[in-house]
């Protein structure tokens, strides 16, 4: 039996890394993502090795590190947003499905994003992950935005990954991965980006359901470290409301099968409340703690 380390890769090309079934190893050979049915985008710096890493271990549980992992079952997570925002009786189409039917379809939801047409961009610096557009009789009626996030790693899992790549019946030990999770990005990049985009959607006359945020539940817990766990929730949908859908991975499955996404939370709160909590810092250290930290660096008691 293979001895796997605690710090480990959890999924490669959608399957357990020690899965040697044809279903799993075919994707290794193709370098293909089973969730978007395209080439995997996770590779080394010179694009010579496609890693295909979907999720890894953390001290809080298994965590998705590639946003494409959240698109399983033909973008089911996006369809869930479409149903919540527009109802479940309107057909959901990717951009490629929409184009040949644009003159014959009376009403539909069209997904616009990197894997469906292209991302909606504002200038040179701001791209919207997904826009779900409600189109009726050839007219844009309304739309909703979706931000999809996972989390970036620090360090690397190179030795761990290659051990799984070269796995055979004689392998007995897998070296530990050296990865960590870049939780600092939650403070520095993810929250400010979410606030900026939410404010833009709130200003549109065609947006009545605000911005949706889809991410692993483990990552959202890090957001709560910043904004607090007691943020007031609302039941209404509006342009100034942020809706959060969080997911986790199901329990381990037998080789040849993939773990599924499990819905953990569906919550809404006001974007203004979210912004103010980030600015004021629900869990910011006190001034006294800062004073002590400065004294510590100076070596002054």
Secondary structure, 3 states (H helix, E strand, C coil): CCECCCCCEEEECCECCCCCCHHHHHHHHHCEECCCCEECCCECCCCCCECCEEEEEECCEEEECCHHHHHHHHHHHHHHHHHHHHCCCCEEEEHHHHHCCCCCCCEEEEEEECCECCCEEECCCEEECEEEEEEECCEEEEEEEEEEECCCEECCCHHHHHHHHCCCCCCCECCCCCCEECCHHHHHHHHHHHHHHHHHHHCCCCCCCCEEEEEEHHHHHHHHHHHCCCCCCCCCCCCCEEEEEEEEECCCCCCCCCCCEEEEEEEEEEHHHHHHHHHHCCCCCCHHHHHHHHHHHHCCC
